[in-house]
Amino acid sequence: MEYVIKANGLGVTYGRDEPVITDASMTIRSQEFVFITGKSGSGKSTIIKSLYGELLPNRGDLNVCGVDFKNI
């Protein structure tokens, strides 16, 4: 089964110096159903926003449906 989303060492920062996500890694394969859970303010929405490109990661590797976000 091929992956649809692959993140390795992902980091997302709001502004210049407010890290929200540090060193997140995940692989989601085609036809998998996943939940992203956590406390309020833990970065769930930030992860989703980075997956559809509203927030670009400032470190790590992110590939969604064959698109390498380093090339965006």
mmCIF file of the N, C-alpha and C atoms, coordinates in Angstrom:
data_MODEL
# 
_entry.id   MODEL 
# 
loop_
_atom_site.group_PDB 
_atom_site.id 
_atom_site.type_symbol 
_atom_site.label_atom_id 
_atom_site.label_alt_id 
_atom_site.label_comp_id 
_atom_site.label_asym_id 
_atom_site.label_entity_id 
_atom_site.label_seq_id 
_atom_site.pdbx_PDB_ins_code 
_atom_site.Cartn_x 
_atom_site.Cartn_y 
_atom_site.Cartn_z 
_atom_site.occupancy 
_atom_site.B_iso_or_equiv 
_atom_site.pdbx_formal_charge 
_atom_site.auth_seq_id 
_atom_site.auth_comp_id 
_atom_site.auth_asym_id 
_atom_site.auth_atom_id 
_atom_site.pdbx_PDB_model_num 
ATOM 1   N N  . MET A 1 1  ? 0.844  -1.180 0.000  1.00 0.00 ? 1  MET A N  1 
ATOM 2   C CA . MET A 1 1  ? 0.000  0.000  0.000  1.00 0.00 ? 1  MET A CA 1 
ATOM 3   C C  . MET A 1 1  ? 0.892  1.247  0.000  1.00 0.00 ? 1  MET A C  1 
ATOM 4   N N  . GLU A 1 2  ? 0.566  2.200  -0.825 1.00 0.00 ? 2  GLU A N  1 
ATOM 5   C CA . GLU A 1 2  ? 1.375  3.407  -0.974 1.00 0.00 ? 2  GLU A CA 1 
ATOM 6   C C  . GLU A 1 2  ? 0.915  4.496  0.003  1.00 0.00 ? 2  GLU A C  1 
ATOM 7   N N  . TYR A 1 3  ? 1.867  5.302  0.456  1.00 0.00 ? 3  TYR A N  1 
ATOM 8   C CA . TYR A 1 3  ? 1.505  6.378  1.382  1.00 0.00 ? 3  TYR A CA 1 
ATOM 9   C C  . TYR A 1 3  ? 0.895  7.560  0.634  1.00 0.00 ? 3  TYR A C  1 
ATOM 10  N N  . VAL A 1 4  ? 0.045  8.292  1.321  1.00 0.00 ? 4  VAL A N  1 
ATOM 11  C CA . VAL A 1 4  ? -0.561 9.515  0.804  1.00 0.00 ? 4  VAL A CA 1 
ATOM 12  C C  . VAL A 1 4  ? 0.087  10.718 1.482  1.00 0.00 ? 4  VAL A C  1 
ATOM 13  N N  . ILE A 1 5  ? 0.369  10.574 2.765  1.00 0.00 ? 5  ILE A N  1 
ATOM 14  C CA . ILE A 1 5  ? 1.016  11.636 3.538  1.00 0.00 ? 5  ILE A CA 1 
ATOM 15  C C  . ILE A 1 5  ? 2.210  11.030 4.261  1.00 0.00 ? 5  ILE A C  1 
ATOM 16  N N  . LYS A 1 6  ? 3.344  11.709 4.121  1.00 0.00 ? 6  LYS A N  1 
ATOM 17  C CA . LYS A 1 6  ? 4.532  11.262 4.848  1.00 0.00 ? 6  LYS A CA 1 
ATOM 18  C C  . LYS A 1 6  ? 5.244  12.496 5.385  1.00 0.00 ? 6  LYS A C  1 
ATOM 19  N N  . ALA A 1 7  ? 5.392  12.544 6.700  1.00 0.00 ? 7  ALA A N  1 
ATOM 20  C CA . ALA A 1 7  ? 6.091  13.647 7.359  1.00 0.00 ? 7  ALA A CA 1 
ATOM 21  C C  . ALA A 1 7  ? 7.205  13.059 8.210  1.00 0.00 ? 7  ALA A C  1 
ATOM 22  N N  . ASN A 1 8  ? 8.341  13.721 8.190  1.00 0.00 ? 8  ASN A N  1 
ATOM 23  C CA . ASN A 1 8  ? 9.480  13.260 8.979  1.00 0.00 ? 8  ASN A CA 1 
ATOM 24  C C  . ASN A 1 8  ? 10.183 14.466 9.595  1.00 0.00 ? 8  ASN A C  1 
ATOM 25  N N  . GLY A 1 9  ? 10.213 14.536 10.924 1.00 0.00 ? 9  GLY A N  1 
ATOM 26  C CA . GLY A 1 9  ? 10.886 15.637 11.616 1.00 0.00 ? 9  GLY A CA 1 
ATOM 27  C C  . GLY A 1 9  ? 10.244 16.985 11.370 1.00 0.00 ? 9  GLY A C  1 
ATOM 28  N N  . LEU A 1 10 ? 8.932  16.999 11.154 1.00 0.00 ? 10 LEU A N  1 
ATOM 29  C CA . LEU A 1 10 ? 8.210  18.212 10.781 1.00 0.00 ? 10 LEU A CA 1 
ATOM 30  C C  . LEU A 1 10 ? 8.227  19.243 11.904 1.00 0.00 ? 10 LEU A C  1 
ATOM 31  N N  . GLY A 1 11 ? 8.491  20.488 11.547 1.00 0.00 ? 11 GLY A N  1 
ATOM 32  C CA . GLY A 1 11 ? 8.430  21.596 12.487 1.00 0.00 ? 11 GLY A CA 1 
ATOM 33  C C  . GLY A 1 11 ? 7.649  22.746 11.879 1.00 0.00 ? 11 GLY A C  1 
ATOM 34  N N  . VAL A 1 12 ? 6.764  23.344 12.665 1.00 0.00 ? 12 VAL A N  1 
ATOM 35  C CA . VAL A 1 12 ? 5.971  24.486 12.208 1.00 0.00 ? 12 VAL A CA 1 
ATOM 36  C C  . VAL A 1 12 ? 6.085  25.575 13.267 1.00 0.00 ? 12 VAL A C  1 
ATOM 37  N N  . THR A 1 13 ? 6.341  26.797 12.812 1.00 0.00 ? 13 THR A N  1 
ATOM 38  C CA . THR A 1 13 ? 6.503  27.932 13.710 1.00 0.00 ? 13 THR A CA 1 
ATOM 39  C C  . THR A 1 13 ? 5.561  29.045 13.284 1.00 0.00 ? 13 THR A C  1 
ATOM 40  N N  . TYR A 1 14 ? 4.851  29.633 14.242 1.00 0.00 ? 14 TYR A N  1 
ATOM 41  C CA . TYR A 1 14 ? 4.058  30.829 13.973 1.00 0.00 ? 14 TYR A CA 1 
ATOM 42  C C  . TYR A 1 14 ? 4.972  32.027 14.147 1.00 0.00 ? 14 TYR A C  1 
ATOM 43  N N  . GLY A 1 15 ? 4.940  32.929 13.191 1.00 0.00 ? 15 GLY A N  1 
ATOM 44  C CA . GLY A 1 15 ? 5.825  34.084 13.260 1.00 0.00 ? 15 GLY A CA 1 
ATOM 45  C C  . GLY A 1 15 ? 7.274  33.647 13.146 1.00 0.00 ? 15 GLY A C  1 
ATOM 46  N N  . ARG A 1 16 ? 8.151  34.360 13.812 1.00 0.00 ? 16 ARG A N  1 
ATOM 47  C CA . ARG A 1 16 ? 9.578  34.053 13.704 1.00 0.00 ? 16 ARG A CA 1 
ATOM 48  C C  . ARG A 1 16 ? 10.081 33.110 14.782 1.00 0.00 ? 16 ARG A C  1 
ATOM 49  N N  . ASP A 1 17 ? 9.438  33.131 15.939 1.00 0.00 ? 17 ASP A N  1 
ATOM 50  C CA . ASP A 1 17 ? 10.051 32.396 17.043 1.00 0.00 ? 17 ASP A CA 1 
ATOM 51  C C  . ASP A 1 17 ? 9.065  31.713 17.981 1.00 0.00 ? 17 ASP A C  1 
ATOM 52  N N  . GLU A 1 18 ? 7.904  31.330 17.477 1.00 0.00 ? 18 GLU A N  1 
ATOM 53  C CA . GLU A 1 18 ? 6.936  30.629 18.317 1.00 0.00 ? 18 GLU A CA 1 
ATOM 54  C C  . GLU A 1 18 ? 6.697  29.225 17.769 1.00 0.00 ? 18 GLU A C  1 
ATOM 55  N N  . PRO A 1 19 ? 7.553  28.251 18.138 1.00 0.00 ? 19 PRO A N  1 
ATOM 56  C CA . PRO A 1 19 ? 7.369  26.893 17.621 1.00 0.00 ? 19 PRO A CA 1 
ATOM 57  C C  . PRO A 1 19 ? 6.089  26.261 18.169 1.00 0.00 ? 19 PRO A C  1 
ATOM 58  N N  . VAL A 1 20 ? 5.322  25.675 17.266 1.00 0.00 ? 20 VAL A N  1 
ATOM 59  C CA . VAL A 1 20 ? 4.078  25.028 17.654 1.00 0.00 ? 20 VAL A CA 1 
ATOM 60  C C  . VAL A 1 20 ? 4.213  23.513 17.511 1.00 0.00 ? 20 VAL A C  1 
ATOM 61  N N  . ILE A 1 21 ? 4.832  23.078 16.440 1.00 0.00 ? 21 ILE A N  1 
ATOM 62  C CA . ILE A 1 21 ? 5.085  21.659 16.203 1.00 0.00 ? 21 ILE A CA 1 
ATOM 63  C C  . ILE A 1 21 ? 6.597  21.480 16.096 1.00 0.00 ? 21 ILE A C  1 
ATOM 64  N N  . THR A 1 22 ? 7.135  20.522 16.822 1.00 0.00 ? 22 THR A N  1 
ATOM 65  C CA . THR A 1 22 ? 8.562  20.222 16.731 1.00 0.00 ? 22 THR A CA 1 
ATOM 66  C C  . THR A 1 22 ? 8.750  18.720 16.572 1.00 0.00 ? 22 THR A C  1 
ATOM 67  N N  . ASP A 1 23 ? 9.436  18.336 15.523 1.00 0.00 ? 23 ASP A N  1 
ATOM 68  C CA . ASP A 1 23 ? 9.835  16.946 15.296 1.00 0.00 ? 23 ASP A CA 1 
ATOM 69  C C  . ASP A 1 23 ? 8.667  15.964 15.220 1.00 0.00 ? 23 ASP A C  1 
ATOM 70  N N  . ALA A 1 24 ? 7.645  16.299 14.425 1.00 0.00 ? 24 ALA A N  1 
ATOM 71  C CA . ALA A 1 24 ? 6.506  15.394 14.225 1.00 0.00 ? 24 ALA A CA 1 
ATOM 72  C C  . ALA A 1 24 ? 6.768  14.497 13.020 1.00 0.00 ? 24 ALA A C  1 
ATOM 73  N N  . SER A 1 25 ? 6.451  13.234 13.162 1.00 0.00 ? 25 SER A N  1 
ATOM 74  C CA . SER A 1 25 ? 6.615  12.284 12.060 1.00 0.00 ? 25 SER A CA 1 
ATOM 75  C C  . SER A 1 25 ? 5.378  11.408 11.965 1.00 0.00 ? 25 SER A C  1 
ATOM 76  N N  . MET A 1 26 ? 4.949  11.116 10.732 1.00 0.00 ? 26 MET A N  1 
ATOM 77  C CA . MET A 1 26 ? 3.806  10.233 10.517 1.00 0.00 ? 26 MET A CA 1 
ATOM 78  C C  . MET A 1 26 ? 3.799  9.743  9.079  1.00 0.00 ? 26 MET A C  1 
ATOM 79  N N  . THR A 1 27 ? 3.201  8.599  8.882  1.00 0.00 ? 27 THR A N  1 
ATOM 80  C CA . THR A 1 27 ? 2.954  8.069  7.549  1.00 0.00 ? 27 THR A CA 1 
ATOM 81  C C  . THR A 1 27 ? 1.504  7.626  7.512  1.00 0.00 ? 27 THR A C  1 
ATOM 82  N N  . ILE A 1 28 ? 0.753  8.155  6.557  1.00 0.00 ? 28 ILE A N  1 
ATOM 83  C CA . ILE A 1 28 ? -0.645 7.767  6.378  1.00 0.00 ? 28 ILE A CA 1 
ATOM 84  C C  . ILE A 1 28 ? -0.756 7.158  4.989  1.00 0.00 ? 28 ILE A C  1 
ATOM 85  N N  . ARG A 1 29 ? -1.228 5.937  4.942  1.00 0.00 ? 29 ARG A N  1 
ATOM 86  C CA . ARG A 1 29 ? -1.323 5.203  3.687  1.00 0.00 ? 29 ARG A CA 1 
ATOM 87  C C  . ARG A 1 29 ? -2.705 5.368  3.060  1.00 0.00 ? 29 ARG A C  1 
ATOM 88  N N  . SER A 1 30 ? -2.766 5.106  1.784  1.00 0.00 ? 30 SER A N  1 
ATOM 89  C CA . SER A 1 30 ? -4.022 5.160  1.049  1.00 0.00 ? 30 SER A CA 1 
ATOM 90  C C  . SER A 1 30 ? -5.066 4.279  1.732  1.00 0.00 ? 30 SER A C  1 
ATOM 91  N N  . GLN A 1 31 ? -6.255 4.783  1.867  1.00 0.00 ? 31 GLN A N  1 
ATOM 92  C CA . GLN A 1 31 ? -7.418 4.110  2.442  1.00 0.00 ? 31 GLN A CA 1 
ATOM 93  C C  . GLN A 1 31 ? -7.334 3.920  3.956  1.00 0.00 ? 31 GLN A C  1 
ATOM 94  N N  . GLU A 1 32 ? -6.343 4.494  4.617  1.00 0.00 ? 32 GLU A N  1 
ATOM 95  C CA . GLU A 1 32 ? -6.304 4.470  6.080  1.00 0.00 ? 32 GLU A CA 1 
ATOM 96  C C  . GLU A 1 32 ? -7.203 5.564  6.631  1.00 0.00 ? 32 GLU A C  1 
ATOM 97  N N  . PHE A 1 33 ? -7.750 5.329  7.789  1.00 0.00 ? 33 PHE A N  1 
ATOM 98  C CA . PHE A 1 33 ? -8.569 6.303  8.497  1.00 0.00 ? 33 PHE A CA 1 
ATOM 99  C C  . PHE A 1 33 ? -7.851 6.616  9.797  1.00 0.00 ? 33 PHE A C  1 
ATOM 100 N N  . VAL A 1 34 ? -7.526 7.880  10.025 1.00 0.00 ? 34 VAL A N  1 
ATOM 101 C CA . VAL A 1 34 ? -6.753 8.244  11.215 1.00 0.00 ? 34 VAL A CA 1 
ATOM 102 C C  . VAL A 1 34 ? -7.462 9.344  12.003 1.00 0.00 ? 34 VAL A C  1 
ATOM 103 N N  . PHE A 1 35 ? -7.138 9.415  13.273 1.00 0.00 ? 35 PHE A N  1 
ATOM 104 C CA . PHE A 1 35 ? -7.596 10.481 14.151 1.00 0.00 ? 35 PHE A CA 1 
ATOM 105 C C  . PHE A 1 35 ? -6.373 11.258 14.615 1.00 0.00 ? 35 PHE A C  1 
ATOM 106 N N  . ILE A 1 36 ? -6.521 12.563 14.718 1.00 0.00 ? 36 ILE A N  1 
ATOM 107 C CA . ILE A 1 36 ? -5.493 13.392 15.341 1.00 0.00 ? 36 ILE A CA 1 
ATOM 108 C C  . ILE A 1 36 ? -6.118 13.918 16.624 1.00 0.00 ? 36 ILE A C  1 
ATOM 109 N N  . THR A 1 37 ? -5.591 13.472 17.738 1.00 0.00 ? 37 THR A N  1 
ATOM 110 C CA . THR A 1 37 ? -6.174 13.829 19.029 1.00 0.00 ? 37 THR A CA 1 
ATOM 111 C C  . THR A 1 37 ? -5.151 14.544 19.898 1.00 0.00 ? 37 THR A C  1 
ATOM 112 N N  . GLY A 1 38 ? -5.637 15.265 20.874 1.00 0.00 ? 38 GLY A N  1 
ATOM 113 C CA . GLY A 1 38 ? -4.758 15.945 21.818 1.00 0.00 ? 38 GLY A CA 1 
ATOM 114 C C  . GLY A 1 38 ? -5.509 17.023 22.565 1.00 0.00 ? 38 GLY A C  1 
ATOM 115 N N  . LYS A 1 39 ? -4.854 17.575 23.550 1.00 0.00 ? 39 LYS A N  1 
ATOM 116 C CA . LYS A 1 39 ? -5.434 18.637 24.361 1.00 0.00 ? 39 LYS A CA 1 
ATOM 117 C C  . LYS A 1 39 ? -5.619 19.898 23.526 1.00 0.00 ? 39 LYS A C  1 
ATOM 118 N N  . SER A 1 40 ? -6.456 20.783 24.008 1.00 0.00 ? 40 SER A N  1 
ATOM 119 C CA . SER A 1 40 ? -6.646 22.079 23.384 1.00 0.00 ? 40 SER A CA 1 
ATOM 120 C C  . SER A 1 40 ? -5.309 22.810 23.327 1.00 0.00 ? 40 SER A C  1 
ATOM 121 N N  . GLY A 1 41 ? -4.970 23.332 22.160 1.00 0.00 ? 41 GLY A N  1 
ATOM 122 C CA . GLY A 1 41 ? -3.723 24.070 22.009 1.00 0.00 ? 41 GLY A CA 1 
ATOM 123 C C  . GLY A 1 41 ? -2.498 23.213 21.767 1.00 0.00 ? 41 GLY A C  1 
ATOM 124 N N  . SER A 1 42 ? -2.690 21.919 21.539 1.00 0.00 ? 42 SER A N  1 
ATOM 125 C CA . SER A 1 42 ? -1.533 21.026 21.372 1.00 0.00 ? 42 SER A CA 1 
ATOM 126 C C  . SER A 1 42 ? -0.999 20.969 19.941 1.00 0.00 ? 42 SER A C  1 
ATOM 127 N N  . GLY A 1 43 ? -1.690 21.604 18.978 1.00 0.00 ? 43 GLY A N  1 
ATOM 128 C CA . GLY A 1 43 ? -1.179 21.664 17.614 1.00 0.00 ? 43 GLY A CA 1 
ATOM 129 C C  . GLY A 1 43 ? -1.924 20.838 16.583 1.00 0.00 ? 43 GLY A C  1 
ATOM 130 N N  . LYS A 1 44 ? -3.097 20.319 16.933 1.00 0.00 ? 44 LYS A N  1 
ATOM 131 C CA . LYS A 1 44 ? -3.866 19.501 15.987 1.00 0.00 ? 44 LYS A CA 1 
ATOM 132 C C  . LYS A 1 44 ? -4.213 20.287 14.725 1.00 0.00 ? 44 LYS A C  1 
ATOM 133 N N  . SER A 1 45 ? -4.767 21.457 14.884 1.00 0.00 ? 45 SER A N  1 
ATOM 134 C CA . SER A 1 45 ? -5.140 22.280 13.727 1.00 0.00 ? 45 SER A CA 1 
ATOM 135 C C  . SER A 1 45 ? -3.914 22.719 12.945 1.00 0.00 ? 45 SER A C  1 
ATOM 136 N N  . THR A 1 46 ? -2.823 22.965 13.623 1.00 0.00 ? 46 THR A N  1 
ATOM 137 C CA . THR A 1 46 ? -1.582 23.353 12.950 1.00 0.00 ? 46 THR A CA 1 
ATOM 138 C C  . THR A 1 46 ? -1.084 22.233 12.051 1.00 0.00 ? 46 THR A C  1 
ATOM 139 N N  . ILE A 1 47 ? -1.163 20.997 12.516 1.00 0.00 ? 47 ILE A N  1 
ATOM 140 C CA . ILE A 1 47 ? -0.770 19.866 11.672 1.00 0.00 ? 47 ILE A CA 1 
ATOM 141 C C  . ILE A 1 47 ? -1.648 19.811 10.429 1.00 0.00 ? 47 ILE A C  1 
ATOM 142 N N  . ILE A 1 48 ? -2.963 19.929 10.597 1.00 0.00 ? 48 ILE A N  1 
ATOM 143 C CA . ILE A 1 48 ? -3.880 19.887 9.455  1.00 0.00 ? 48 ILE A CA 1 
ATOM 144 C C  . ILE A 1 48 ? -3.576 21.027 8.485  1.00 0.00 ? 48 ILE A C  1 
ATOM 145 N N  . LYS A 1 49 ? -3.363 22.236 9.000  1.00 0.00 ? 49 LYS A N  1 
ATOM 146 C CA . LYS A 1 49 ? -3.058 23.381 8.136  1.00 0.00 ? 49 LYS A CA 1 
ATOM 147 C C  . LYS A 1 49 ? -1.762 23.176 7.367  1.00 0.00 ? 49 LYS A C  1 
ATOM 148 N N  . SER A 1 50 ? -0.794 22.513 7.964  1.00 0.00 ? 50 SER A N  1 
ATOM 149 C CA . SER A 1 50 ? 0.454  22.250 7.240  1.00 0.00 ? 50 SER A CA 1 
ATOM 150 C C  . SER A 1 50 ? 0.242  21.201 6.154  1.00 0.00 ? 50 SER A C  1 
ATOM 151 N N  . LEU A 1 51 ? -0.692 20.281 6.348  1.00 0.00 ? 51 LEU A N  1 
ATOM 152 C CA . LEU A 1 51 ? -0.945 19.239 5.349  1.00 0.00 ? 51 LEU A CA 1 
ATOM 153 C C  . LEU A 1 51 ? -1.628 19.780 4.099  1.00 0.00 ? 51 LEU A C  1 
ATOM 154 N N  . TYR A 1 52 ? -2.440 20.837 4.236  1.00 0.00 ? 52 TYR A N  1 
ATOM 155 C CA . TYR A 1 52 ? -3.067 21.389 3.032  1.00 0.00 ? 52 TYR A CA 1 
ATOM 156 C C  . TYR A 1 52 ? -2.417 22.691 2.569  1.00 0.00 ? 52 TYR A C  1 
ATOM 157 N N  . GLY A 1 53 ? -1.314 23.078 3.187  1.00 0.00 ? 53 GLY A N  1 
ATOM 158 C CA . GLY A 1 53 ? -0.503 24.171 2.670  1.00 0.00 ? 53 GLY A CA 1 
ATOM 159 C C  . GLY A 1 53 ? -0.793 25.554 3.200  1.00 0.00 ? 53 GLY A C  1 
ATOM 160 N N  . GLU A 1 54 ? -1.713 25.698 4.143  1.00 0.00 ? 54 GLU A N  1 
ATOM 161 C CA . GLU A 1 54 ? -1.953 27.023 4.714  1.00 0.00 ? 54 GLU A CA 1 
ATOM 162 C C  . GLU A 1 54 ? -0.748 27.485 5.522  1.00 0.00 ? 54 GLU A C  1 
ATOM 163 N N  . LEU A 1 55 ? -0.113 26.562 6.237  1.00 0.00 ? 55 LEU A N  1 
ATOM 164 C CA . LEU A 1 55 ? 1.127  26.838 6.966  1.00 0.00 ? 55 LEU A CA 1 
ATOM 165 C C  . LEU A 1 55 ? 2.207  25.922 6.416  1.00 0.00 ? 55 LEU A C  1 
ATOM 166 N N  . LEU A 1 56 ? 3.308  26.484 5.991  1.00 0.00 ? 56 LEU A N  1 
ATOM 167 C CA . LEU A 1 56 ? 4.394  25.656 5.481  1.00 0.00 ? 56 LEU A CA 1 
ATOM 168 C C  . LEU A 1 56 ? 5.351  25.310 6.614  1.00 0.00 ? 56 LEU A C  1 
ATOM 169 N N  . PRO A 1 57 ? 5.786  24.073 6.660  1.00 0.00 ? 57 PRO A N  1 
ATOM 170 C CA . PRO A 1 57 ? 6.738  23.678 7.698  1.00 0.00 ? 57 PRO A CA 1 
ATOM 171 C C  . PRO A 1 57 ? 8.064  24.407 7.535  1.00 0.00 ? 57 PRO A C  1 
ATOM 172 N N  . ASN A 1 58 ? 8.708  24.717 8.650  1.00 0.00 ? 58 ASN A N  1 
ATOM 173 C CA . ASN A 1 58 ? 10.004 25.390 8.580  1.00 0.00 ? 58 ASN A CA 1 
ATOM 174 C C  . ASN A 1 58 ? 11.161 24.416 8.773  1.00 0.00 ? 58 ASN A C  1 
ATOM 175 N N  . ARG A 1 59 ? 10.847 23.146 9.050  1.00 0.00 ? 59 ARG A N  1 
ATOM 176 C CA . ARG A 1 59 ? 11.889 22.125 9.127  1.00 0.00 ? 59 ARG A CA 1 
ATOM 177 C C  . ARG A 1 59 ? 11.266 20.762 8.856  1.00 0.00 ? 59 ARG A C  1 
ATOM 178 N N  . GLY A 1 60 ? 12.112 19.817 8.520  1.00 0.00 ? 60 GLY A N  1 
ATOM 179 C CA . GLY A 1 60 ? 11.654 18.458 8.256  1.00 0.00 ? 60 GLY A CA 1 
ATOM 180 C C  . GLY A 1 60 ? 11.205 18.273 6.817  1.00 0.00 ? 60 GLY A C  1 
ATOM 181 N N  . ASP A 1 61 ? 10.678 17.098 6.549  1.00 0.00 ? 61 ASP A N  1 
ATOM 182 C CA . ASP A 1 61 ? 10.211 16.738 5.206  1.00 0.00 ? 61 ASP A CA 1 
ATOM 183 C C  . ASP A 1 61 ? 8.721  16.454 5.252  1.00 0.00 ? 61 ASP A C  1 
ATOM 184 N N  . LEU A 1 62 ? 7.994  16.963 4.249  1.00 0.00 ? 62 LEU A N  1 
ATOM 185 C CA . LEU A 1 62 ? 6.563  16.719 4.139  1.00 0.00 ? 62 LEU A CA 1 
ATOM 186 C C  . LEU A 1 62 ? 6.230  16.432 2.691  1.00 0.00 ? 62 LEU A C  1 
ATOM 187 N N  . ASN A 1 63 ? 5.564  15.306 2.466  1.00 0.00 ? 63 ASN A N  1 
ATOM 188 C CA . ASN A 1 63 ? 5.132  14.918 1.133  1.00 0.00 ? 63 ASN A CA 1 
ATOM 189 C C  . ASN A 1 63 ? 3.665  14.532 1.225  1.00 0.00 ? 63 ASN A C  1 
ATOM 190 N N  . VAL A 1 64 ? 2.819  15.207 0.416  1.00 0.00 ? 64 VAL A N  1 
ATOM 191 C CA . VAL A 1 64 ? 1.389  14.934 0.400  1.00 0.00 ? 64 VAL A CA 1 
ATOM 192 C C  . VAL A 1 64 ? 0.983  14.632 -1.034 1.00 0.00 ? 64 VAL A C  1 
ATOM 193 N N  . CYS A 1 65 ? 0.486  13.435 -1.264 1.00 0.00 ? 65 CYS A N  1 
ATOM 194 C CA . CYS A 1 65 ? 0.035  12.993 -2.593 1.00 0.00 ? 65 CYS A CA 1 
ATOM 195 C C  . CYS A 1 65 ? 1.105  13.215 -3.655 1.00 0.00 ? 65 CYS A C  1 
ATOM 196 N N  . GLY A 1 66 ? 2.345  12.938 -3.310 1.00 0.00 ? 66 GLY A N  1 
ATOM 197 C CA . GLY A 1 66 ? 3.443  13.054 -4.258 1.00 0.00 ? 66 GLY A CA 1 
ATOM 198 C C  . GLY A 1 66 ? 4.038  14.442 -4.390 1.00 0.00 ? 66 GLY A C  1 
ATOM 199 N N  . VAL A 1 67 ? 3.498  15.420 -3.675 1.00 0.00 ? 67 VAL A N  1 
ATOM 200 C CA . VAL A 1 67 ? 4.014  16.788 -3.732 1.00 0.00 ? 67 VAL A CA 1 
ATOM 201 C C  . VAL A 1 67 ? 4.972  16.998 -2.561 1.00 0.00 ? 67 VAL A C  1 
ATOM 202 N N  . ASP A 1 68 ? 6.220  17.304 -2.880 1.00 0.00 ? 68 ASP A N  1 
ATOM 203 C CA . ASP A 1 68 ? 7.229  17.592 -1.860 1.00 0.00 ? 68 ASP A CA 1 
ATOM 204 C C  . ASP A 1 68 ? 7.105  19.062 -1.483 1.00 0.00 ? 68 ASP A C  1 
ATOM 205 N N  . PHE A 1 69 ? 6.785  19.345 -0.234 1.00 0.00 ? 69 PHE A N  1 
ATOM 206 C CA . PHE A 1 69 ? 6.546  20.717 0.187  1.00 0.00 ? 69 PHE A CA 1 
ATOM 207 C C  . PHE A 1 69 ? 7.805  21.572 0.188  1.00 0.00 ? 69 PHE A C  1 
ATOM 208 N N  . LYS A 1 70 ? 8.982  20.981 0.062  1.00 0.00 ? 70 LYS A N  1 
ATOM 209 C CA . LYS A 1 70 ? 10.201 21.783 -0.072 1.00 0.00 ? 70 LYS A CA 1 
ATOM 210 C C  . LYS A 1 70 ? 10.252 22.472 -1.426 1.00 0.00 ? 70 LYS A C  1 
ATOM 211 N N  . ASN A 1 71 ? 9.470  21.972 -2.381 1.00 0.00 ? 71 ASN A N  1 
ATOM 212 C CA . ASN A 1 71 ? 9.467  22.534 -3.730 1.00 0.00 ? 71 ASN A CA 1 
ATOM 213 C C  . ASN A 1 71 ? 8.331  23.515 -3.958 1.00 0.00 ? 71 ASN A C  1 
ATOM 214 N N  . ILE A 1 72 ? 7.627  23.892 -2.896 1.00 0.00 ? 72 ILE A N  1 
ATOM 215 C CA . ILE A 1 72 ? 6.510  24.839 -3.052 1.00 0.00 ? 72 ILE A CA 1 
ATOM 216 C C  . ILE A 1 72 ? 7.000  26.237 -2.747 1.00 0.00 ? 72 ILE A C  1 
# 
